[in-house]
């Protein structure tokens, strides 16, 4: 068969189509004009973004929701470094992501040419693989490898550098076959050993985390937990992995976790950890389990064998993906009535009390407990909630009942500014789903320009923007460690209602509890991207404490 010559840019785009790519995000640059030209006639939907960090976060959000690599194109130098936050999120969240980066012409390499970077040096500690493609004939081979690396074992980001002259050079080369994800299944002996450990346990618990899950896997694991009446806890910002209404659900291991939940894990005699690494936040600063040898018997299920033994010496390691493990575990049944039925019921009751927003009272005329209660009563159960980093996120993590997979976008890396780009990525992927972004005032302004992207593509996301005129999380830590010495945390904010309107969206200002429900209704009915500018009393720093109480406690200890 005769293969017609194609430019590197055309070969690249043809590979994306071959691997099933339907959408990508970019900030255009002259370093990959040949790719932009090839995209002109392609079936791939291109979302033009306003900053490379936002573009990478949108692509990461799609990777997190689908398990397929999110695709992002940025230009060399400053474009690549702007995208670094998205790469770091994909790394720590184990999200498949391909970042294509422009590079200087091959003849100029090594001369510190205009916007030249050594991408292996810059991204080597954040990406699973960094590669520069210097020969257009190798594009099918190396892009295929990139898809496989991004989705295999522990998923993550791959950075692909594209010299601009390589993209205009013609070559005759065949397309690669579509990539296929390999699932690693648990063996019969491993399942039999797990079943024996469960039969001998008195106080077992389950912790779910990580990636490589699916809607089917979540449902199958629900069946397994239900059959054994196991108390199930979700790792930090992974609440969508288990139905919160299920009788076995006991809460999440996030920041400010329920103390009763933590005590149950400390008292457990068997911990089944599936898909997660139990890193710093869910392990409560590495204090929840002993390192390297936990006091509890640990069974660790993970897709990447290299993770075993990094922190914890487990009694049993099961090398399997969450999807394959959930499918296999769903067939197991207990031989006798579990001895921990009452503990499971008590754990779920603890979660219900902890997550009830009705009793929560905070300073100021806008009561966030009532806001969360209204959202629970009004929004569809499968609404996708997105957030970046800050104390404001507690209102979602603690009080929204996640009941379905692919309904949460939140960075375990703690990256500010993630919520809005993630919401754009989610709505671009599934326009029929409702998408709500929770943001703080400092958090929103990190990538607030992507509101223009939402307007450009007519994506009616709703941003609940909590404005307390400061970097609240940092101020909270200041009051704990340096009480009364406020430094570098105060903010003077714009009118975010007007901000939304001037971009072409819908804006509402919410100062009291009574104003929230009608403002939300108008925002949903507007058919436009919307910002609800919620003015929060600065004292309302968490659902359970105020700045004054934190300061007073710190002063009492000095």
KEBA-923531 format. One record per atom (N, C-alpha, C): residue in three letters; x, y negated, z negated. Coordinates in steps of 0.05 Angstrom, whole numbers, plus 5000, padded with zeros to 4 digits. Example, Ala and Ser with C-alpha at 12.3 -4.5 7.8 and 13.67 -1.06 7.14 Angstrom:
ALA526451144844;ALA524650904844;ALA526450664844;SER525750454858;SER527350214857;SER525849994843;
//
This chain:
UNK501750245000;UNK500050005000;UNK501849755000;UNK501249575018;UNK502749325019;UNK501649124999;UNK503449014983;UNK502748814963;UNK503448544973;UNK501548364974;UNK502048094983;UNK503647934963;UNK505347754972;UNK506847584952;UNK504947394938;UNK505547354913;UNK504047164896;UNK505947004880;UNK505246754873;UNK506846594855;UNK506746714827;UNK508746654811;UNK508746744784;UNK506246654769;UNK505346414774;UNK502946314761;UNK500546484768;UNK500346564793;UNK498046724802;UNK498247014791;UNK500647114790;UNK501047384779;UNK500247384750;UNK501047174735;UNK500347164707;UNK497347164703;UNK495946984717;UNK493046964714;UNK491647224722;UNK492647354743;UNK491547614751;UNK491847824729;UNK494147804714;UNK494447994692;UNK492447944669;UNK491947694663;UNK489947624643;UNK487247744650;UNK486547714675;UNK483947824684;UNK483948124682;UNK486248244690;UNK486548534689;UNK486148644660;UNK487048484641;UNK486848564613;UNK484248474599;UNK482348374615;UNK479748314605;UNK479348044592;UNK481147854597;UNK480947594586;UNK478647434599;UNK476947324584;UNK474647174594;UNK474846874587;UNK476346814565;UNK476646534556;UNK479446484548;UNK480246234550;UNK482846144539;UNK482645854531;UNK484545774514;UNK484545494504;UNK487345374511;UNK487345124518;UNK489844994525;UNK489844694521;UNK492244594519;UNK492744304524;UNK494544304548;UNK493744184570;UNK495344214595;UNK498044084593;UNK499944194608;UNK502644074609;UNK503844124636;UNK505643954644;UNK506943974670;UNK508644224672;UNK509344344650;UNK511044574650;UNK509644834660;UNK507044834661;UNK505645064672;UNK503444984691;UNK504044794709;UNK502144704729;UNK501344934748;UNK503145114754;UNK502545334772;UNK500445524759;UNK500445544733;UNK498345704719;UNK495645564721;UNK495645304716;UNK493145144718;UNK491945164746;UNK493745164766;UNK492745184793;UNK491445454798;UNK492745664788;UNK491645934791;UNK488945964776;UNK488645834754;UNK486245844738;UNK483945704753;UNK484545524771;UNK482445374785;UNK480345554798;UNK481245774810;UNK479445964824;UNK478946214808;UNK479746224783;UNK479546474768;UNK476846484753;UNK476146714743;UNK473646754729;UNK473946684699;UNK476246604690;UNK476746544662;UNK475746274655;UNK474246254633;UNK473245994623;UNK475445854608;UNK476245614616;UNK478445464603;UNK477245244586;UNK478045244560;UNK477245024542;UNK479544834538;UNK479244594547;UNK481344384544;UNK481044264516;UNK483244274501;UNK483144174473;UNK484743914471;UNK484643794447;UNK485843534443;UNK488543544429;UNK489243774417;UNK491843804404;UNK492444104403;UNK495044164407;UNK495844444410;UNK495244614385;UNK495444494361;UNK494744644337;UNK491844724337;UNK490044544346;UNK487244614348;UNK486744834368;UNK488144814391;UNK487845014412;UNK488645294402;UNK490945304388;UNK491845564378;UNK489945674357;UNK488745494340;UNK486845594320;UNK484245694333;UNK483445564354;UNK481045664368;UNK481545934379;UNK483845974391;UNK484546244402;UNK484746444380;UNK485946364357;UNK486246554335;UNK483446634324;UNK481646444323;UNK478946494313;UNK477546704331;UNK477946684357;UNK476746884375;UNK478047164371;UNK480647164367;UNK482047414361;UNK481047544335;UNK480447374316;UNK479547474290;UNK476747594292;UNK475047464308;UNK472247554311;UNK472047804328;UNK473747834348;UNK473448054368;UNK475448284365;UNK477748224353;UNK479848424353;UNK481448434379;UNK480648274399;UNK482148244424;UNK483847994422;UNK486247994434;UNK487947764431;UNK486647504441;UNK486747304424;UNK486047034432;UNK488246934450;UNK487546764470;UNK489446674490;UNK489746364488;UNK492146274487;UNK492645984485;UNK495045904503;UNK494845684517;UNK497045574533;UNK497745294523;UNK500345254518;UNK501244994510;UNK503844934525;UNK504544674525;UNK506944594539;UNK509344624521;UNK511744574532;UNK514244624518;UNK514744424496;UNK516644474480;UNK517544284460;UNK515444204440;UNK514643944440;UNK512643854421;UNK510044014422;UNK509244094446;UNK506744254449;UNK507044514434;UNK509344644436;UNK509744894422;UNK509844864392;UNK511244654383;UNK511444614354;UNK508744534342;UNK507144384357;UNK504444314348;UNK502844574343;UNK503244774360;UNK501745024359;UNK502645204336;UNK504845134323;UNK506045314303;UNK504145384280;UNK502445194272;UNK500545254250;UNK498745494258;UNK497845494283;UNK496145714292;UNK497645984293;UNK500145974300;UNK501746214300;UNK502146314271;UNK502546144252;UNK502946224225;UNK500346344213;UNK498046234221;UNK495546344212;UNK495246624223;UNK495746664249;UNK495446924262;UNK497347124249;UNK499747034241;UNK501647214228;UNK500647304201;UNK499847124184;UNK499047204157;UNK496247334156;UNK494547274176;UNK491947394177;UNK491847644194;UNK494147724205;UNK494347964222;UNK492247954245;UNK492347734260;UNK490447684282;UNK491947704309;UNK490847854328;UNK492147874354;UNK491947604369;UNK494147504379;UNK494147234392;UNK496447234412;UNK495947134436;UNK498147084455;UNK498346784460;UNK500646674454;UNK501246394459;UNK503246384482;UNK502246274504;UNK503946224528;UNK505045944527;UNK507645914529;UNK508945654525;UNK510645594549;UNK510345344559;UNK512045264581;UNK514945244573;UNK516745274592;UNK519545254587;UNK520845104610;UNK523244994604;UNK524744844625;UNK525545034647;UNK526244934670;UNK527145094693;UNK529645264685;UNK529845494697;UNK532045684690;UNK534745554693;UNK535145394713;UNK537745274717;UNK538545074696;UNK536544974681;UNK537144774660;UNK537344894632;UNK536845154630;UNK536845284604;UNK539545264590;UNK539545214564;UNK541945194548;UNK543244924549;UNK542044724562;UNK543244454564;UNK541744254546;UNK539944354530;UNK538144184514;UNK536743984533;UNK535544104554;UNK534043944573;UNK531543824560;UNK530043664576;UNK527643534566;UNK525743734553;UNK525243704527;UNK523343864512;UNK524144164511;UNK526644224515;UNK527544504513;UNK527644604485;UNK526844844480;UNK527044974454;UNK527845264458;UNK529245374438;UNK529845654437;UNK527445784422;UNK525645904436;UNK523145994424;UNK523546234405;UNK525546394411;UNK526046614392;UNK526946514365;UNK528546304366;UNK529546184340;UNK527246044326;UNK525545904341;UNK523345744329;UNK521145924317;UNK520346134333;UNK518046294325;UNK518746574315;UNK521346634314;UNK522146914307;UNK521047014281;UNK520746844261;UNK519846934235;UNK516746934233;UNK515346824253;UNK512446804252;UNK511046984271;UNK512447064292;UNK511147224313;UNK512147514312;UNK510447694322;UNK511247974323;UNK513348014345;UNK513147854366;UNK515047874388;UNK515147604402;UNK517547524410;UNK517947284426;UNK519547364451;UNK518447294474;UNK519747374499;UNK519747144519;UNK521847124534;UNK521846934557;UNK521947094583;UNK520147034601;UNK519947174626;UNK521347014648;UNK523747114656;UNK525346964676;UNK524947064705;UNK523647294708;UNK523247414734;UNK520347464739;UNK519047334759;UNK516147374763;UNK515447664768;UNK517347834778;UNK516648114782;UNK516148264756;UNK517048154734;UNK516748284708;UNK514248184693;UNK512848004705;UNK510447894691;UNK508448114684;UNK507648294702;UNK505748504694;UNK506848674671;UNK509348754673;UNK510548924652;UNK510548794625;UNK511548544624;UNK511948414598;UNK509348314586;UNK507448224603;UNK504848144592;UNK503348384582;UNK503448604596;UNK502248854585;UNK503448924558;UNK506048904556;UNK507348964530;UNK506448774508;UNK506048524516;UNK505148324496;UNK502348384485;UNK500548474503;UNK497848554494;UNK498048784475;UNK499748984481;UNK499949224464;UNK501249154437;UNK503248994437;UNK504548914412;UNK502648754395;UNK501248564406;UNK499448394391;UNK497148554377;UNK496448784389;UNK494048934379;UNK494849184364;UNK497349264364;UNK498149514352;UNK499049484323;UNK498949704308;UNK499849704280;UNK498449474265;UNK500049314251;UNK498949064240;UNK498948864262;UNK496548774271;UNK496448584294;UNK497748314286;UNK498348154307;UNK499547904302;UNK500047744328;UNK501447524325;UNK501847344349;UNK504247424365;UNK504147384391;UNK506347424409;UNK506747154424;UNK509147064426;UNK509846814440;UNK511246874466;UNK510246774488;UNK511346834515;UNK512146574528;UNK514746544532;UNK515846294545;UNK515946334575;UNK515146114589;UNK514846124618;UNK516545904632;UNK518945964641;UNK520445754656;UNK518745654679;UNK518645394683;UNK516845274702;UNK517545364731;UNK520045394737;UNK520745474765;UNK520045774770;UNK520145934749;UNK519246214752;UNK516346224760;UNK514746044750;UNK511846054756;UNK511245974785;UNK513045834798;UNK512645754826;UNK513945944846;UNK515646124836;UNK517046314853;UNK515146544861;UNK515246624886;UNK513546844895;UNK514847114892;UNK513147314887;UNK514147584884;UNK512047784893;UNK512848024901;UNK511048234908;UNK511148444886;UNK509048474870;UNK509048654848;UNK506148744842;UNK505748994834;UNK503149094828;UNK502249004800;UNK499648984797;UNK498548924770;UNK498849154751;UNK498949094725;UNK499049304705;UNK496249404699;UNK496149644688;UNK493549744679;UNK492549594655;UNK489949584650;UNK488949444626;UNK490049564601;UNK490649394581;UNK491749504556;UNK489549664541;UNK490449844524;UNK488650014508;UNK489750024480;UNK488049984460;UNK488849984432;UNK488850274423;UNK490950354409;UNK491250624398;UNK490350624369;UNK488450794363;UNK487550824335;UNK489151054322;UNK490051014298;UNK491451214283;UNK489451334263;UNK488951594265;UNK486851734249;UNK488051874225;UNK486651874203;UNK487552034179;UNK487252324184;UNK489152484175;UNK488952774179;UNK487152904158;UNK486353144163;UNK484553294145;UNK485753324117;UNK488453364116;UNK489753404090;UNK489553144073;UNK489952914087;UNK489852654073;UNK487052604062;UNK484952674078;UNK482252634069;UNK481552824046;UNK482553064047;UNK482053254026;UNK483353164000;UNK485753054002;UNK487152953978;UNK485652713966;UNK484752533983;UNK483152313974;UNK480652403960;UNK479252593971;UNK476752693959;UNK477352813931;UNK479652953929;UNK480353073903;UNK480952853883;UNK482352643891;UNK482952423873;UNK480352293864;UNK478452253881;UNK475852143874;UNK474352323854;UNK474552583858;UNK473152763840;UNK474352753812;UNK476952693810;UNK478252683784;UNK478152413770;UNK477352203785;UNK477351933775;UNK474951883756;UNK475351693738;UNK473251603721;UNK472351313726;UNK474351153735;UNK473750863740;UNK475050773766;UNK474250883789;UNK475350813815;UNK474250543825;UNK475850403840;UNK474950163854;UNK476050163882;UNK474850013900;UNK475749983928;UNK476249683933;UNK478449633947;UNK479149363956;UNK479449373986;UNK477949204001;UNK478049194030;UNK479348934039;UNK480948954060;UNK482248714070;UNK483348764098;UNK484948564107;UNK486348594133;UNK484648574157;UNK485748664179;UNK484348654205;UNK484048934216;UNK483448954242;UNK482949204256;UNK480349334246;UNK478449174237;UNK475849274230;UNK474049224254;UNK471549324253;UNK469549264273;UNK466849284258;UNK464749204272;UNK462049214261;UNK461349514254;UNK462049694272;UNK461449974266;UNK463050074242;UNK465649994240;UNK467250084217;UNK466149974191;UNK465249734191;UNK464149614166;UNK461649774158;UNK459949844177;UNK457549994170;UNK458250274161;UNK460250404174;UNK461050664165;UNK462250664137;UNK463850454131;UNK464950444104;UNK462750394084;UNK460750244091;UNK458450214073;UNK457250484066;UNK456950654086;UNK455850924082;UNK457551084062;UNK460251064066;UNK462151214049;UNK461851104020;UNK461950844017;UNK461750723990;UNK459050803977;UNK456950793992;UNK454350863982;UNK454151153973;UNK455351333989;UNK455251613982;UNK456651673956;UNK458851533951;UNK460451573927;UNK459851373905;UNK458051183911;UNK457250973891;UNK459750823882;UNK461550763900;UNK464050633893;UNK463750333890;UNK464750203869;UNK464849913868;UNK466849803888;UNK465949613905;UNK467549513927;UNK468049223924;UNK470649143926;UNK471448863925;UNK472848793951;UNK472448543960;UNK473748453984;UNK476148273978;UNK478148293994;UNK480548133990;UNK479947833997;UNK481947673993;UNK481747383997;UNK480847314025;UNK478647174027;UNK477547084053;UNK477047324073;UNK476147544061;UNK475347774077;UNK472647874068;UNK470947694059;UNK468347774048;UNK466547894069;UNK467047844095;UNK465247954115;UNK465648254120;UNK467448384104;UNK468048664108;UNK466048844092;UNK464348724076;UNK462448894061;UNK459948734056;UNK457648854058;UNK455048724055;UNK454748644025;UNK454448384021;UNK454248283993;UNK451648363979;UNK449648433995;UNK447148523983;UNK447148823976;UNK449248963984;UNK449449253978;UNK449849293948;UNK448749503937;UNK448849553909;UNK451649603899;UNK453549673917;UNK456349733909;UNK458149483909;UNK457149253919;UNK458949023922;UNK459448893895;UNK461948823890;UNK462648703864;UNK464048433866;UNK464448323890;UNK465648063892;UNK468248063907;UNK469647833907;UNK472147803923;UNK474447713905;UNK476847793915;UNK479347733901;UNK480547473913;UNK479247253909;UNK480247003920;UNK481346823898;UNK481646573905;UNK482546373885;UNK480246323866;UNK480846323840;UNK478746283820;UNK476846513819;UNK477846763821;UNK476146993821;UNK474747033795;UNK472547183796;UNK470947243772;UNK472747393752;UNK473147293727;UNK474847443708;UNK473947723702;UNK471347773702;UNK470248043697;UNK471048233720;UNK471148123744;UNK471948283767;UNK474948363764;UNK476648173756;UNK479448233753;UNK479948443731;UNK478348423710;UNK478648613688;UNK477848893697;UNK475848913714;UNK475049183724;UNK477349303740;UNK478749143756;UNK480949253771;UNK483249333753;UNK483849173733;UNK485949243714;UNK485349503699;UNK482749543693;UNK481949783678;UNK481550033696;UNK481749993722;UNK481250223740;UNK483350433737;UNK482550683742;UNK484550903742;UNK485250993771;UNK483750883790;UNK484250943818;UNK483450703835;UNK485350603852;UNK484750383870;UNK485150483898;UNK483050463914;UNK483150533943;UNK483350263958;UNK485750203969;UNK486249963983;UNK486250024013;UNK484249904027;UNK483849964055;UNK484349724073;UNK486349724090;UNK486749514109;UNK488249274100;UNK488549234074;UNK489848994064;UNK492549054052;UNK494048844046;UNK496748864034;UNK496748794005;UNK494548673994;UNK494448573967;UNK496748393961;UNK496848173977;UNK499047983975;UNK498547783953;UNK499747553954;UNK499847373931;UNK497147293920;UNK495347193937;UNK492847083927;UNK491047313916;UNK490447523932;UNK488647723921;UNK489847873897;UNK492447893895;UNK493748023873;UNK494047833849;UNK492947583851;UNK493047383830;UNK495947333822;UNK497447253842;UNK500247183838;UNK501947433832;UNK501247653844;UNK502647913841;UNK502548013812;UNK500447943797;UNK500148023769;UNK498048243766;UNK496448293786;UNK494148483783;UNK495148773783;UNK497148833799;UNK498249103799;UNK501249083794;UNK502349283781;UNK505249283776;UNK506749323802;UNK509049193804;UNK510849213827;UNK513549323817;UNK514549533827;UNK513549683851;UNK511549903843;UNK511249973817;UNK509550193810;UNK507050093795;UNK504750103808;UNK502250023794;UNK501650203771;UNK500350093750;UNK499350263728;UNK497050443738;UNK495450333756;UNK493250483767;UNK494250673790;UNK492950893794;UNK493451063817;UNK492650913842;UNK494450873860;UNK493850713885;UNK493850903909;UNK491750883925;UNK491551013951;UNK491450783971;UNK493450773988;UNK493650544007;UNK493250644036;UNK491150534048;UNK490550594076;UNK491350354093;UNK493150394112;UNK494150174128;UNK494850264156;UNK494650084175;UNK495150164203;UNK498050154211;UNK499750034194;UNK502650014201;UNK504250154179;UNK505550364186;UNK507050524166;UNK509350354153;UNK510350154167;UNK512449994156;UNK511649834131;UNK509049804127;UNK508049654104;UNK508149824078;UNK508150084081;UNK508150254057;UNK510750214041;UNK510350164015;UNK512650133998;UNK513949863997;UNK512949674013;UNK514149404013;UNK513849273986;UNK511449293974;UNK510949183948;UNK510249403928;UNK508449583936;UNK507249773917;UNK508050053925;UNK508850213905;UNK509350493909;UNK506750643904;UNK505350713925;UNK502750833923;UNK503051133917;UNK500951243903;UNK500851523898;UNK500251673924;UNK498751553942;UNK498151673968;UNK498051453989;UNK499551484010;UNK499451304033;UNK497951454056;UNK495951314067;UNK494551424090;UNK494951244114;UNK496451344133;UNK497151184157;UNK494751204176;UNK493051004176;UNK490651004193;UNK489650714196;UNK488350664218;UNK487050404222;UNK484450404205;UNK483550164197;UNK480950154183;UNK478650284199;UNK478650234225;UNK476450344241;UNK476550654240;UNK478850774244;UNK479051064244;UNK478551174216;UNK479551044196;UNK479151134169;UNK476251124161;UNK474850904167;UNK472050874160;UNK470351084173;UNK470951144198;UNK469451354213;UNK469851624199;UNK472351684191;UNK472851944179;UNK471651954150;UNK471951744135;UNK471051734107;UNK467951754106;UNK466651654126;UNK463651644126;UNK462451924126;UNK464152124133;UNK463152404133;UNK463552544106;UNK465052424088;UNK465552544062;UNK463152514043;UNK462752704026;UNK460652694006;UNK461652793979;UNK460852673957;UNK461752773931;UNK460553043924;UNK462153203910;UNK461153463903;UNK459253463878;UNK459653253861;UNK457853223838;UNK457052933836;UNK455252873818;UNK454352593814;UNK456652433803;UNK457452213816;UNK459652053806;UNK459251963777;UNK461451963762;UNK461351893733;UNK461251593728;UNK461651433750;UNK461951143747;UNK459450983757;UNK457151113758;UNK454750973769;UNK454150723753;UNK454250733727;UNK453650503711;UNK455650273715;UNK458150343719;UNK460250143724;UNK459750003751;UNK458850153771;UNK458350033797;UNK455949843795;UNK453849923781;UNK451549753778;UNK452249493762;UNK453949533742;UNK454749293726;UNK456449103742;UNK458149213760;UNK459849043777;UNK458148883796;UNK456049003807;UNK454348853825;UNK452748643810;UNK451848713786;UNK450348513770;UNK452248273763;UNK454748333757;UNK456648123751;UNK456947933776;UNK457148063799;UNK457347903824;UNK454947723828;UNK452547833824;UNK450147683828;UNK449947443809;UNK450747473784;UNK450747253766;UNK452847043774;UNK455247143781;UNK457446963789;UNK456746803814;UNK455346913832;UNK454846783858;UNK452246643860;UNK450746623838;UNK448146483838;UNK448646183836;UNK447946023856;UNK448545733855;UNK446545573838;UNK444245693832;UNK442145543818;UNK443045413792;UNK444545553775;UNK445245423749;UNK447445223750;UNK448845203773;UNK451245033775;UNK450444733775;UNK451644593757;UNK451244303755;UNK453944163755;UNK454243963772;UNK456743813775;UNK456143523772;UNK458143353766;UNK457743063764;UNK456742953791;UNK455142743789;UNK454342603813;UNK451542663823;UNK450442503841;UNK447742543851;UNK447442763872;UNK449642853883;UNK449543073903;UNK450443333889;UNK448443513886;UNK448943763872;UNK449543983892;UNK451944083893;UNK452744273913;UNK451444553908;UNK450844603883;UNK449444853877;UNK446744863892;UNK445244643891;UNK442744623905;UNK443144633935;UNK445344513945;UNK445944513973;UNK446344803982;UNK447944953967;UNK448445233975;UNK445845403973;UNK444245343954;UNK441745493952;UNK439945443977;UNK439945193986;UNK438345124009;UNK439445254034;UNK442145264037;UNK443345404060;UNK442645694059;UNK442645824036;UNK441946104034;UNK439046154042;UNK437345964036;UNK434546004043;UNK433845924071;UNK435645774085;UNK434945664111;UNK436345794134;UNK438945844131;UNK440545934154;UNK440346234159;UNK440646314184;UNK440646604190;UNK442846754175;UNK442347004168;UNK444247154153;UNK446947194167;UNK446847184194;UNK449347234210;UNK450646974218;UNK449946754205;UNK451346494210;UNK454346524206;UNK455846414224;UNK458746424222;UNK459746184206;UNK460846234183;UNK461946024166;UNK464945994170;UNK465845754174;UNK468645694180;UNK469645494160;UNK472145524151;UNK473245324133;UNK476245324135;UNK477445104128;UNK480345084126;UNK481145124097;UNK482844954086;UNK483844994059;UNK483144754041;UNK482444814017;UNK481744613997;UNK479744723977;UNK479444583955;UNK477544663935;UNK474644683945;UNK473944523965;UNK471244523977;UNK470544803987;UNK472444963995;UNK471845234006;UNK470645413985;UNK471045353960;UNK469945523939;UNK466845543941;UNK465645323950;UNK462745323952;UNK461745543972;UNK463245583993;UNK462445794012;UNK463246064001;UNK465746093993;UNK466846353985;UNK465346473961;UNK464546303943;UNK463246413919;UNK460146433922;UNK458946253938;UNK456046243937;UNK454646313963;UNK456046353985;UNK454646454009;UNK454746764009;UNK452546894013;UNK452547194013;UNK453047294042;UNK455547374047;UNK456247494072;UNK455047774074;UNK453547824095;UNK452248084098;UNK452948224124;UNK454448094142;UNK455048214168;UNK457848154176;UNK458948334192;UNK461648304202;UNK461748064222;UNK464147954226;UNK464547734245;UNK462847494238;UNK462747434212;UNK461247194204;UNK462947004187;UNK465547054185;UNK467246894169;UNK469846834183;UNK470546574184;UNK473146484195;UNK474446314175;UNK476546424162;UNK477946274141;UNK480746374140;UNK482746194138;UNK485546274140;UNK486646364113;UNK487546614111;UNK488946694087;UNK491546554083;UNK492546434104;UNK495046274102;UNK494646004088;UNK492145934083;UNK491545674070;UNK492145434087;UNK491745454113;UNK492345234131;UNK490045044132;UNK490644794126;UNK488544584127;UNK487844524157;UNK485444424161;UNK484644344187;UNK483644574205;UNK483444814194;UNK482745054210;UNK479745064217;UNK478044974199;UNK475145024202;UNK473944914227;UNK474544674235;UNK473244554259;UNK474244694284;UNK476844734289;UNK477644884313;UNK476445164313;UNK476445294290;UNK475345564288;UNK472345564296;UNK470945364287;UNK468145344294;UNK467645304324;UNK469445144336;UNK469245114365;UNK469845374379;UNK471945524370;UNK472545774383;UNK470245974380;UNK468945984356;UNK466746164352;UNK464346094369;UNK463645844371;UNK461345764386;UNK461845794416;UNK464345764425;UNK465045804453;UNK464746104460;UNK465346274440;UNK465146564444;UNK462246654444;UNK460746574423;UNK458046664419;UNK456146424416;UNK455346294437;UNK453746054435;UNK451046104422;UNK450046354421;UNK447446404409;UNK447546414379;UNK449946444367;UNK450246454338;UNK450446174326;UNK449246144302;UNK449645884288;UNK452345884275;UNK453645654277;UNK456345614266;UNK456345374247;UNK457245414223;UNK457345204203;UNK460245184194;UNK461344944195;UNK464044884186;UNK463944734159;UNK465244844139;UNK465544694114;UNK468344564114;UNK468444314108;UNK471044174109;UNK471143964087;UNK473543914077;UNK474043684060;UNK474843454076;UNK474943214064;UNK475642984079;UNK478542994089;UNK480343074071;UNK483143104080;UNK483443324100;UNK482143544095;UNK482243784112;UNK481143714140;UNK478943574142;UNK477643514168;UNK479543354185;UNK480843154173;UNK482442974190;UNK484943104201;UNK485643344192;UNK487943484204;UNK487443544233;UNK484943624240;UNK484243694268;UNK481543574275;UNK480843344264;UNK478243224269;UNK477843154298;UNK480043114313;UNK479743044341;UNK478443264358;UNK478443504347;UNK477143724362;UNK474143704362;UNK473043514346;UNK470143464349;UNK469543374377;UNK471443234390;UNK471043154418;UNK470843394436;UNK472343614430;UNK472143854445;UNK469443984443;UNK468343984418;UNK465644084414;UNK463543924430;UNK463943664431;UNK462043494447;UNK462343554477;UNK464843574486;UNK465343614514;UNK464043874525;UNK464044074508;UNK462944334517;UNK460144384505;UNK458944174494;UNK456144184484;UNK455744414465;UNK457444424444;UNK457344634424;UNK456144524398;UNK453644584393;UNK452244474370;UNK453044604343;UNK455544574336;UNK456444664309;UNK455644454289;UNK455444534264;UNK454744344242;UNK457044334223;UNK458144104218;UNK460244064199;UNK459143944173;UNK459444094151;UNK458743994125;UNK461343884113;UNK461643624113;UNK464143494106;UNK463843374078;UNK465343494059;UNK465243404031;UNK467443194026;UNK466542954021;UNK468342724019;UNK468642633990;UNK470942683978;UNK471542583951;UNK473842393950;UNK474642293974;UNK476642083977;UNK479342153966;UNK480042403969;UNK482742483959;UNK483442763970;UNK485942833968;UNK486843113971;UNK486243253945;UNK483843363943;UNK482743453917;UNK484343673904;UNK485143873919;UNK486644093907;UNK489244003895;UNK490643833909;UNK493243733899;UNK492743553874;UNK490643393875;UNK489943233852;UNK489343413828;UNK487943633832;UNK487343813810;UNK489943923798;UNK491844003815;UNK494344103804;UNK495943883791;UNK495743633801;UNK497043413787;UNK496043373759;UNK493443383756;UNK492243353730;UNK493043573711;UNK493443813721;UNK494244033704;UNK497144013695;UNK498943913713;UNK501743913707;UNK502843633699;UNK501543423710;UNK502443153704;UNK499942983698;UNK498543033677;UNK495842913672;UNK495942613672;UNK494042493687;UNK493742203689;UNK495742073707;UNK497642203718;UNK499642083735;UNK498942143764;UNK497141983775;UNK496142023802;UNK498141923822;UNK498942083841;UNK500942003861;UNK500442143887;UNK500141983909;UNK500142083936;UNK497742273942;UNK495542243928;UNK493242413934;UNK490742263940;UNK490741993938;UNK488341833944;UNK488041783974;UNK485541773983;UNK485041724012;UNK482941514016;UNK483341354037;UNK481241164046;UNK480141274072;UNK477641354072;UNK476541504094;UNK474841324112;UNK474541414138;UNK472641274155;UNK469741354148;UNK467841224162;UNK465041304160;UNK464741544179;UNK464641784167;UNK464542024184;UNK461942054199;UNK459841934189;UNK457341924204;UNK457741774231;UNK458941534229;UNK459541384253;UNK461541524271;UNK463441664258;UNK465441814273;UNK464142014291;UNK462242164281;UNK460742364297;UNK459242224319;UNK457942004314;UNK456341874334;UNK457941754356;UNK460241634349;UNK461841504370;UNK463141714389;UNK463441964379;UNK464442174397;UNK462142284414;UNK459642214408;UNK457442324423;UNK455942544409;UNK456542574383;UNK455142784367;UNK453042654349;UNK452042824331;UNK449942734312;UNK451242694285;UNK450742484272;UNK451842424246;UNK449742344225;UNK450142444201;UNK448342374178;UNK450042334153;UNK449242144137;UNK450542094112;UNK448742214090;UNK449942364072;UNK448442494051;UNK449642414024;UNK448042264008;UNK449042173983;UNK447742313959;UNK445342423963;UNK443942553941;UNK443042833950;UNK442242993931;UNK441343263936;UNK438843253954;UNK437043073948;UNK434543063963;UNK434942993993;UNK437142863999;UNK437642784027;UNK438743014044;UNK439843224031;UNK441243434046;UNK439343594064;UNK437243694054;UNK435443874070;UNK434443744095;UNK433243504093;UNK432243374118;UNK434543304137;UNK436943234126;UNK439243174144;UNK440043424159;UNK440143654145;UNK440843904158;UNK438843974180;UNK436343934174;UNK434243994194;UNK434543824219;UNK435043574215;UNK435443394238;UNK437943464254;UNK440043544240;UNK442543624253;UNK442043874270;UNK440644064259;UNK440144314274;UNK438344264298;UNK436444074295;UNK434644014317;UNK435843834338;UNK438043714332;UNK439243514351;UNK440343654376;UNK441243904374;UNK442544034396;UNK445343934402;UNK446443784384;UNK449143664387;UNK450943764365;UNK453543744370;UNK455443774347;UNK454743564326;UNK454743644301;UNK453743464280;UNK455643464256;UNK455843234243;UNK457343204218;UNK455343104197;UNK455143254175;UNK453743164152;UNK455743054132;UNK455942794130;UNK457942664113;UNK456942654085;UNK457842854069;UNK456842884041;UNK458742754022;UNK457642554007;UNK459242403988;UNK459242543961;UNK461542653954;UNK461742813929;UNK463142653908;UNK462142663883;UNK463342533861;UNK466242643857;UNK468242473856;UNK470942573853;UNK471442743829;UNK469742713808;UNK470042873784;UNK469343173789;UNK467643223810;UNK466643493815;UNK468843643831;UNK470943713817;UNK473243823831;UNK472944123836;UNK471544263819;UNK470844543824;UNK467944593813;UNK466744813819;UNK464044863808;UNK463944873778;UNK466244933765;UNK466144973736;UNK467744773720;UNK469144583733;UNK470844393718;UNK470844123731;UNK471743923716;UNK471943653726;UNK474843563722;UNK475543343736;UNK478243243732;UNK478843163703;UNK476843043691;UNK477142963663;UNK477643193645;UNK476143413649;UNK476543643631;UNK479243773636;UNK480243783661;UNK482843893667;UNK485043723655;UNK484643453657;UNK486643273645;UNK486743303615;UNK484343313603;UNK484243343574;UNK485543593564;UNK485043813578;UNK486344073570;UNK489344053573;UNK490343923594;UNK493243903598;UNK494443733576;UNK493143503569;UNK494143333548;UNK494243463521;UNK492243643516;UNK492043773491;UNK494343973487;UNK495644053509;UNK497844253507;UNK500544113505;UNK500543843509;UNK503143703507;UNK503743603479;
//
